[in-house]
Each structure stands twice: as structure tokens, then as C-alpha cells.
Amino acid sequence: MNITDYGIMPNTQNLPGIPARVTAVHKERYEIVCEHGITHARLKTKEYYVDTQDFPTTGDFVMINYIPNGDSQIIATLPRRTFFSRREPGPIPRDQAVAANFDYVFIMQSLNMDFNPKRLERYLTLAWQSGATPVILLTKADLVDDYWDYLTAVERVAAGVNTHVVSAHTGYGLQRLNAYLQPGKTVVFLGSSGVGKSSLVNALAGEEIMTVNGIREDDSKGRHTTTHRQLIRLKSGVMIIDTPGMRELGMWDVSEGLGDAFADVEQFIWKCRFSDCKHESEPGCAIKAAIASGELDIGRWESYRKLKAEAVDRDEMMRRKREWSKGVAKFSKQRKKEIW
């Protein structure tokens, strides 16, 4: 098997082991693909639990010690071109990658009760922050007679982002996706349950490779068909990453993503008289002036403020992590004194 068929491979010259790509994560066991085919692997203890390498996730390229008749050893996580991450709860705030090395993010909202511009703003911020190119898909076009009002709503929050109206049921609009679905490219599906991700994967594959669950008619919500993170390679050579955790992504150091998703807001921030303007009662506030004149929609400003406040800075995360570690070490040292 040629590993280059699974995407753009980082430079692996002079590195020990052979390259592989992670296609699924099952707790402490990984499904991988390498020159020997599809197999499984586990992390090599020293490299990951002592030297603190980045734990691999779906889509990662890794180096492995191949073991023919058992689980291979993952010895290194290679640099990522793009990635999604989320905050892990607990005493030590940790940045957990949930998908890596993708080219496009298909942000999906269905043309029924799932359509939510506020959620779209959040997804768009995360997509820009990942480093990949966002593409908006309005799914289930067969459920509506006229979708122009939806496109107008999308334009208000995602100006300049390519948007396509599609139906996995009828095939409407799917040909327009061919520009993104090229061999060797990887696409992440980002959307809530019931949005039609599994149906779209099956439609693009030309066969049923994912189970499709129905949705509740009263609120258009569904259950996650995917039960673990996985990378699926279609016969066309396109790879799709779907994961049940994508809808739960929290905001995390999204300064770059906010700038791209809210360019219409940030253009006024830099025009304020004072660099530390809080946009409340300060004189010369360009944000307040833009809202008053109608140049800036107040709803966009409130969304920007909310997402920015929700984001957790990485420097703060590391500070809290160091404090927690010092506390644990101090407690352990004290306990030893008490015992002896």
C-alpha cells in the first residue's frame, strides 16, 4: 500500500521507523494505515509518557515501529498542517486535538430547524483557526421550496465563504463539491447531530458505508451515528474525517479564527481612539459609532464578544498547569514526611 495515497506526507527523512497515518482512535489503541496495510498500534511509553510527545489523533501522520503479528509501536507524532482541538476538563487544562491534517472544513447546517446563524459563527471561527479552508454546506435542500432567505442569512455572518446548497437524498448540488473532493485531499465534517453527515458521506461514496439514523420530527435533532473518531477513504481517493466530538468543540485560543470570521467587527476595533478601549463608555470608540450609524450589526458585535470571552488563552492554561503541578509535588513531599 502506498502511504502517499493518504494525503500530503511530512518530511520523514532521517527519522526512525516507517510512516503511517492514524485512521481511528479507540481509547489507548489506534487504527493506522502504513505500507503494510491497515493495522493497529499503541503508544511507545517513553516517547509519550516521559518525553511528552503530542498524543496522536485521527488524521495524524506518525512514525511507527512495525510489528507484523501484533500491535505496532507509535514512536513519534509528525508536525500537523491543520488541526481541531478542544479543552479537556479537569484540574490540568489540556489542549486535546480531535482531528488533524485536513484541507477543508465542511460546515454543515440543514435547511430545517437545525439552521442556526449563531452556531454557524462559532463553527466558522473554529474552521478558520484550524488553518484549513471553510466551506458551508446547507443540507437537505429537498425539504424546502425556497432557500434564498437561508443564503441571505449566511451571507450576513460568512461573507466571502463558499456556500453550497445540497441534498444527499436527491443529489442536488453535489457536483459542485467536486472542486474540493480531489484524490489525496482530506475533508472534516463539522455539524450537529441530525444534519445529514452520514447521508452525505454515503452519497459522495456512491455506497452505504455509514449507518444513517433518523431525526426527531419535533426538533429536527438526531443522534450521532459515529461512535469514534475515524478517517474514511473513499474509492475516489478523497478522505473524510467524522467524529462524534466535533459538535462539542470549545473555543480555545481562537484569535486568528476570530479575526477571519469577524473581519467586519475587527475593522472597527483598530479605529478606536484608545488602544485599550473596552467599547463601553470611552470617548472615540469606533465600535459604538459603527453600531449607532448602522455600519455594524449589534448582533455581530455581541457574538464576537461572547466568543472572545469564551476563549481560553494558552499562556493562562500553562500557568494554571504549572501551579497545579507544583501543588501536587508539594503535597506529595509533605505526605512523605508525615509517613516517615
C-alpha positions as CSV (number, residue, x, y, z in Angstrom):
1,M,0.0,0.0,0.0
2,N,1.3,3.5,-0.9
3,I,1.0,5.7,2.1
4,T,1.2,8.9,-0.1
5,D,-2.4,8.0,-1.2
6,Y,-3.5,9.0,2.2
7,G,-2.5,12.7,1.9
8,I,0.4,15.1,2.0
9,M,3.2,13.3,3.9
10,P,5.5,15.5,6.1
11,N,9.2,15.0,5.5
12,T,10.3,11.8,7.2
13,Q,13.9,11.6,6.0
14,N,16.4,10.6,8.7
15,L,13.6,9.6,11.1
16,P,13.5,6.2,12.7
17,G,10.6,3.8,11.9
18,I,8.2,3.9,9.0
19,P,5.4,6.5,8.3
20,A,1.8,5.8,8.9
21,R,-1.5,7.7,9.3
22,V,-4.0,7.4,12.1
23,T,-7.4,6.4,10.8
24,A,-9.3,5.8,14.0
25,V,-8.8,6.2,17.8
26,H,-10.1,3.6,20.2
27,K,-9.1,4.9,23.6
28,E,-5.4,3.7,24.0
29,R,-5.4,1.7,20.7
30,Y,-5.0,3.3,17.3
31,E,-6.1,2.0,13.9
32,I,-3.4,3.0,11.4
33,V,-2.5,2.6,7.7
34,C,1.0,2.1,6.5
35,E,2.9,0.4,3.7
36,H,2.0,-2.9,5.1
37,G,-1.8,-2.1,5.0
38,I,-4.3,-1.4,7.8
39,T,-3.1,-2.5,11.3
40,H,-3.3,-1.4,14.9
41,A,-0.8,0.3,17.2
42,R,-0.2,1.6,20.7
43,L,2.0,4.4,22.0
44,K,5.5,3.7,23.0
45,T,5.6,4.6,26.7
46,K,8.9,6.6,26.9
47,E,8.2,8.8,23.9
48,Y,4.7,9.8,25.0
49,Y,4.6,9.5,28.8
50,V,8.1,10.6,29.6
51,D,9.2,12.8,26.6
52,T,5.6,14.2,26.3
53,Q,5.1,14.0,22.6
54,D,1.7,15.2,21.3
55,F,-0.7,12.4,21.5
56,P,-1.9,11.3,18.1
57,T,-5.4,11.8,16.9
58,T,-7.4,10.9,13.8
59,G,-5.6,12.2,10.7
60,D,-2.2,12.5,12.2
61,F,0.9,11.2,10.4
62,V,3.1,9.2,12.8
63,M,6.3,7.2,12.8
64,I,6.0,3.6,13.9
65,N,8.0,0.5,14.8
66,Y,6.1,-2.0,12.7
67,I,5.3,-5.4,14.4
68,P,3.9,-7.9,11.9
69,N,2.0,-10.1,14.3
70,G,0.8,-7.7,17.0
71,D,0.2,-4.0,17.7
72,S,2.9,-1.8,16.3
73,Q,4.5,1.0,18.3
74,I,3.9,4.7,17.6
75,I,7.1,6.4,18.4
76,A,6.5,10.0,17.1
77,T,3.7,12.3,16.0
78,L,4.7,14.3,13.0
79,P,4.1,18.1,12.6
80,R,0.5,19.0,11.8
81,R,-0.6,21.2,8.9
82,T,-4.0,21.9,10.4
83,F,-5.9,20.6,13.4
84,F,-9.0,21.0,15.5
85,S,-8.7,20.9,19.3
86,R,-10.9,21.3,22.4
87,R,-10.4,21.9,26.0
88,E,-10.3,18.9,28.2
89,P,-12.0,19.4,31.6
90,G,-10.1,18.7,34.8
91,P,-7.5,20.2,37.2
92,I,-5.0,20.4,34.4
93,P,-6.4,22.3,31.4
94,R,-5.2,20.4,28.3
95,D,-5.4,21.0,24.6
96,Q,-6.8,17.8,23.1
97,A,-6.5,17.5,19.3
98,V,-9.5,15.8,17.8
99,A,-8.6,15.8,14.1
100,A,-5.5,16.8,12.1
101,N,-4.1,17.3,8.7
102,F,-7.2,18.2,6.7
103,D,-7.6,20.6,3.8
104,Y,-11.2,21.7,4.0
105,V,-13.8,22.0,6.7
106,F,-17.4,21.3,5.5
107,I,-19.5,23.3,7.9
108,M,-22.9,21.7,7.7
109,Q,-26.3,23.1,8.6
110,S,-29.6,21.6,7.4
111,L,-32.5,23.6,5.9
112,N,-34.9,22.8,8.7
113,M,-34.9,23.6,12.4
114,D,-31.2,22.9,12.7
115,F,-30.3,26.1,10.8
116,N,-28.7,28.5,13.4
117,P,-26.6,31.5,12.3
118,K,-25.1,31.8,15.9
119,R,-23.8,28.2,15.7
120,L,-22.5,29.0,12.2
121,E,-20.4,31.9,13.6
122,R,-18.9,29.5,16.1
123,Y,-18.1,26.8,13.6
124,L,-16.7,29.3,11.2
125,T,-14.3,30.7,13.8
126,L,-13.1,27.2,14.7
127,A,-12.6,26.4,11.0
128,W,-10.5,29.5,10.3
129,Q,-8.5,28.8,13.5
130,S,-7.7,25.3,12.3
131,G,-5.7,26.5,9.4
132,A,-7.9,24.8,6.8
133,T,-10.4,26.4,4.3
134,P,-14.0,26.5,5.4
135,V,-16.9,25.6,3.1
136,I,-20.5,26.0,4.1
137,L,-23.0,23.3,3.1
138,L,-26.7,23.8,3.6
139,T,-28.0,20.3,3.5
140,K,-31.5,18.7,3.0
141,A,-32.4,21.1,0.1
142,D,-35.3,18.7,-0.7
143,L,-37.1,19.9,2.5
144,V,-37.6,23.5,1.3
145,D,-39.1,25.1,-1.7
146,D,-37.0,28.3,-1.5
147,Y,-33.6,28.6,0.2
148,W,-32.7,32.2,-0.7
149,D,-33.6,33.5,2.7
150,Y,-31.1,31.0,4.2
151,L,-28.4,32.1,1.8
152,T,-29.0,35.7,2.8
153,A,-28.7,34.8,6.5
154,V,-25.4,33.0,5.7
155,E,-24.0,36.0,3.8
156,R,-24.6,38.2,6.9
157,V,-22.2,36.1,9.0
158,A,-19.9,34.4,6.5
159,A,-19.3,36.9,3.7
160,G,-16.8,35.6,1.1
161,V,-17.0,31.9,2.3
162,N,-18.1,29.5,-0.4
163,T,-21.6,28.2,0.3
164,H,-23.4,25.4,-1.4
165,V,-27.0,24.1,-1.1
166,V,-27.1,20.3,-1.4
167,S,-29.3,17.3,-0.9
168,A,-27.9,13.9,-0.3
169,H,-31.4,12.4,-0.9
170,T,-31.8,13.8,-4.5
171,G,-28.2,14.5,-5.4
172,Y,-28.9,18.2,-5.9
173,G,-25.8,20.4,-5.8
174,L,-23.3,17.5,-5.1
175,Q,-21.4,18.1,-8.3
176,R,-20.4,21.5,-7.1
177,L,-18.4,19.8,-4.4
178,N,-16.1,18.1,-6.9
179,A,-13.7,21.0,-6.8
180,Y,-12.8,20.1,-3.1
181,L,-13.2,16.4,-3.3
182,Q,-9.9,15.6,-5.1
183,P,-7.8,12.4,-4.6
184,G,-5.4,12.9,-1.6
185,K,-7.5,15.7,-0.1
186,T,-8.9,15.3,3.4
187,V,-12.2,16.9,4.5
188,V,-13.6,17.3,8.0
189,F,-17.4,17.4,8.5
190,L,-18.4,19.8,11.2
191,G,-22.1,20.0,12.2
192,S,-24.6,19.0,14.9
193,S,-26.3,15.6,15.0
194,G,-29.1,15.1,12.5
195,V,-27.6,17.5,10.0
196,G,-27.1,14.7,7.5
197,K,-23.4,14.0,7.7
198,S,-23.7,10.2,7.3
199,S,-26.2,10.6,4.4
200,L,-23.8,12.9,2.6
201,V,-20.8,10.6,3.1
202,N,-22.9,7.7,1.6
203,A,-24.0,9.9,-1.3
204,L,-20.4,11.0,-2.1
205,A,-19.1,7.4,-1.8
206,G,-21.9,6.1,-4.0
207,E,-22.5,3.3,-1.5
208,E,-23.7,2.9,2.1
209,I,-20.6,3.0,4.2
210,M,-22.1,4.8,7.2
211,T,-25.3,3.9,9.1
212,V,-27.9,6.6,8.9
213,N,-30.1,7.4,11.9
214,G,-33.4,9.3,11.7
215,I,-34.2,12.6,13.5
216,R,-37.0,13.6,15.8
217,E,-39.7,15.4,13.9
218,D,-40.4,17.9,16.8
219,D,-37.0,19.5,17.0
220,S,-35.0,18.1,13.9
221,K,-32.3,16.7,16.3
222,G,-30.6,13.4,15.8
223,R,-28.2,11.1,17.4
224,H,-24.6,10.7,16.5
225,T,-24.1,7.8,14.1
226,T,-20.3,7.9,14.5
227,T,-19.2,6.4,17.8
228,H,-15.5,7.0,17.5
229,R,-13.2,9.3,15.6
230,Q,-12.5,7.9,12.1
231,L,-10.9,8.7,8.8
232,I,-12.7,7.2,5.8
233,R,-11.0,6.9,2.4
234,L,-13.5,6.8,-0.4
235,K,-12.8,4.9,-3.7
236,S,-12.3,8.3,-5.3
237,G,-9.2,8.8,-3.1
238,V,-10.9,11.5,-1.0
239,M,-10.6,11.2,2.7
240,I,-13.3,12.3,5.2
241,I,-12.9,12.7,8.9
242,D,-16.1,12.4,11.0
243,T,-16.1,12.3,14.8
244,P,-18.8,12.5,17.5
245,G,-16.8,15.1,19.4
246,M,-16.8,17.8,16.7
247,R,-20.1,19.4,17.8
248,E,-18.7,19.8,21.3
249,L,-15.6,21.8,20.4
250,G,-14.9,24.6,22.8
251,M,-13.3,27.9,22.0
252,W,-9.6,27.8,22.6
253,D,-7.0,30.4,21.6
254,V,-9.0,31.5,18.6
255,S,-7.5,34.9,18.0
256,E,-6.7,34.2,14.4
257,G,-10.1,32.4,13.8
258,L,-12.0,35.4,15.2
259,G,-10.1,37.8,13.0
260,D,-11.1,35.9,9.9
261,A,-14.7,35.1,10.9
262,F,-15.4,38.6,12.3
263,A,-13.4,40.8,9.9
264,D,-16.4,43.1,9.7
265,V,-16.1,43.6,13.5
266,E,-12.4,43.9,13.9
267,Q,-12.0,46.5,11.2
268,F,-13.6,49.0,13.7
269,I,-11.8,47.8,16.8
270,W,-8.5,49.2,15.4
271,K,-10.1,52.6,14.8
272,C,-10.8,53.3,18.4
273,R,-9.1,56.3,19.9
274,F,-7.6,54.3,22.7
275,S,-5.8,51.0,22.2
276,D,-7.2,49.6,25.4
277,C,-10.8,50.7,24.6
278,K,-13.3,48.5,26.3
279,H,-16.0,49.6,24.0
280,E,-18.3,50.7,26.8
281,S,-18.2,54.4,27.8
282,E,-14.8,55.5,26.4
283,P,-14.8,58.5,24.1
284,G,-13.8,57.9,20.5
285,C,-15.0,54.3,20.4
286,A,-15.3,53.2,16.8
287,I,-17.4,50.2,17.7
288,K,-20.1,52.3,19.4
289,A,-20.0,54.8,16.5
290,A,-20.4,52.0,13.9
291,I,-23.3,50.4,15.8
292,A,-25.0,53.8,16.1
293,S,-24.6,54.5,12.3
294,G,-25.8,51.1,11.3
295,E,-22.4,50.1,9.8
296,L,-22.0,47.3,12.3
297,D,-24.8,45.0,13.3
298,I,-25.1,44.9,17.1
299,G,-25.8,41.1,17.0
300,R,-22.5,40.5,15.3
301,W,-20.7,42.6,18.0
302,E,-22.4,40.6,20.8
303,S,-21.4,37.3,19.1
304,Y,-17.9,38.5,18.8
305,R,-17.7,39.5,22.5
306,K,-19.2,36.2,23.6
307,L,-16.8,34.0,21.6
308,K,-13.8,36.1,22.6
309,A,-14.7,35.8,26.3
310,E,-15.2,32.1,26.0
311,A,-11.8,31.5,24.5
312,V,-9.0,30.4,26.9
313,D,-5.6,31.7,26.3
314,R,-2.8,29.1,26.1
315,D,-0.5,31.1,28.3
316,E,-3.1,31.1,31.0
317,M,-3.5,27.4,30.6
318,M,0.2,26.8,31.0
319,R,0.3,29.0,34.1
320,R,-2.5,27.1,35.7
321,K,-0.9,23.8,34.7
322,R,2.4,24.8,36.4
323,E,0.6,25.9,39.6
324,W,-1.3,22.6,39.7
325,S,1.8,20.6,39.2
326,K,3.7,22.5,42.0
327,G,0.7,21.9,44.3
328,V,0.8,18.2,43.7
329,A,4.6,18.0,44.2
330,K,4.3,20.0,47.4
331,F,1.5,17.8,48.7
332,S,3.4,14.6,47.8
333,K,6.6,15.8,49.6
334,Q,4.6,16.7,52.7
335,R,2.9,13.3,52.8
336,K,6.2,11.5,52.6
337,K,7.5,13.5,55.6
338,E,4.3,12.6,57.6
339,I,4.7,8.9,56.7
340,W,8.4,8.7,57.6
